[in-house]
Amino acid sequence: MSASKAMLRKVLRPVRALRTVVRVVRQRGGVLAVSAKAWGVYRRRGISGLKQGFAAIRTVAANPALVNRTDYAEWVRRYDTLTDETRAALRESLAGLPQPLISVLMPVYNPDPAWLEAAIESVRAQIYTNWELCIADDASTNESVKSLLHRYAALDTRIKVVFRETNGHISAASNSALELAHGEWITLFDHDDLLTEHALFWIAHAMAAHPDAKLIYSDEDKVDEQGNRFEPHFKPDWNYALFLSYNMISHLGAYRTQMVRALGGFRTGFEGAQDYDLALRCVETLQPRQIVHVPRVLYHWRVHKDSTAMAGDSKPYALIAGEKALNEHFKRTGVDATAALQPRGYYRTRYALPAQPPLVSLIIPTRNGEDLVRQCIRSIRDKTEYQNYEIILVDNGSDNPSALRYFDELATTDGVRVIRDDRPFNYSALNNNAVAHARGEFVALINNDIEVISPGWLGEMMSIALQPGVGAVGARLLYPSGGLQHGGVILGLGGVAGHSHKHFPRDHVGYFFRAILTQDLSAVTAACLVVRKSIYEAVGGLEEKALTVAFNDVDFCVRVREAGYRNVYASYAELYHHESVSRGHEDSPEKVARFQSEVGYMISRWTEVLSSDPAYSPNLTQDFEDFSYAWPPRVAPVPESSARNSPSSKQ
């Protein structure tokens, strides 16, 4: 390349970068929208948060061709590849950490010797050195496996091996490995998988940060036979409802050894799901604060034709054992529920309703909107299996003669009441007033543009809302065209909150099935929300002054969560939502000003809460609603104290 061409490229580089930044700003709604979001980020996360946001823009500017937000290989290269500086910082921070002995349990039976060796070497390569590897060979018939294990036991005193005389399958072998353990903590490790180099460091770091913890789990991904990493599972923090659908703890899971031994270790009869069964039994004894999530990929599942990681149906006995483990969990905890294995490999829990289900008051505010209200109420009355409900129609100053005649007709119908409320439109106030008049033990906030399509919708929501510790329950709402409109609310998306998997096709499972599974979420939409009336009143209902239209449901749900309840997305309660048909869009100057005020209130009131949703990984984007990756992630590569002392932080 000539000197003149090189100079020209150098001159043009900032121009091209600026053009890219302009394009990115336009894609995100323009200067005002980006400025508002930047202000919100600054309020929630300070200068460091702004730096991360600008880094994301620089990422795009430096590589305009990077349009695939789920390019995991590139994400790993940028954000999850250890450097010498990172290793040095992690080792330096070890000096300030308690370093309990961690026992890594590895049951072994006839693995590929090359994969077994790689697995063992991944433990020996740990930055955290106070570990022991407890291996139980379950009577392998491959002499190469036994020879390799003998060699490593002689090579490293931290490696302990027991050779079982008879094959007892994985539960028995795991118990044999457990008998070798002297550590305060154990972790579970398959004989053909890989630990990341800093896996035990971050587990130990979590132990120090949460002294009361008894169960710690991390994110994980998969690795193919060529060593390529793919399909990262960026998990939420502890999420009981999701855990009932599949074993979200899985790998890397770390458990207090004393707790595991007190529970009897691994149970035979649950082979293939023995770790799920163990986790269920542990969870029964723990408080949520004692279950800690490390939002980092610390474990690589090896994918091959015989592995569970390759396909959910490669080990059907494991899936059946998982169903058995769940149903025994319900029996032990006294919950009247049944778990059933679904065709795609996850489980569905159905809670039984009491013989006399409680009354629920369905509250539907409207101003005119006769066609919508007719459709809504007709669908409720014609298609709802749950029968113990009353309908409270809140007429907010309707003036259409035909609508008024229809509302008068409804007022004479059994099970329907009409409340006239002529105040200026204030969604929060309208619902709060109606709740005060509700006769039901439970109340359901229902938009007038909701249409019932699944007869079991209310029964499903009520069966969950009746469970101890549950607060608000939200439905799965679809656009009439079939796309997903509401799959739960994620805090921080777009600056305040957004809808999970919005616009995904109805049958799309989403990110690790999260578009279709019942799960705990920080918030759900009030377009269709069920909650105990006593909880609604205890937290003060919807915010009437600052949130007259938008985000009042998010604010309400956060307050319910702060009061100690779990909010749940009831994925099997499906309804249509003819969104914004009745109220229109935020397009007038007055509506824009009001919306900006509501955004400001949410950011001011919930600064810290919006920056870190426990139901959503910091490795996932806050710019889109599709669970694509965060560029960069909102987790530091090293602990904060190490980051402050690292060479890069002083530049």
CORUR-V559459 format. One line per field, one symbol per residue. psi: psi as a letter, one per 20 degrees, with the letter a starting at -180 (. if undefined). A space follows every 10 residues. Layout:
psi=???
//
This chain:
psi=pqhghggghh gighgggggg gggggghjjr ggghgggggg gghhjahhgg ghghhghhgg himhinioik nhghggggik oqrhgggghg hgihhjqqmq pppopoppol rphhhgghgg hhghjphpim rqoopopllq iohhgggggg ghhhhoiiop ppoqhqpjrh gghhhhhhhi piqhqqqppq ijapqqhjgh ghghghghhm hiqippqrrr aqpaijjpqr mpnorrrpng hhhihrnigd qpppqpghgg hhijbppqik phkhhggggg hghhiqqhij oppolqojpo ppprhjqhhg qhjhmhhghh hggggghhgh ghjkpnqppp pqhjjaqppp pqqrhnqqpp oopnqqoclg gggggghghg hhiphoimqq popoomkqjp ggghgghhgh ijppjpqppp ojqqpngghg ggghhhipiq hqqpppqikq ppiohjghgg ghhghiqpip dqpqropqqh iiqpgokrpp qipjhfqrpp kpjqqgjpia oljiijqpqp qhqrqjhnpp qphhgghhjj bqohghmhgq jhhggghghg ghijqpppon hjnpqqompj hhharmiqhg hgggghghgg gghghlghgh inoijpqiiq qjirkjkrqp nrrkqqirqg hhhhiqhhii .
//
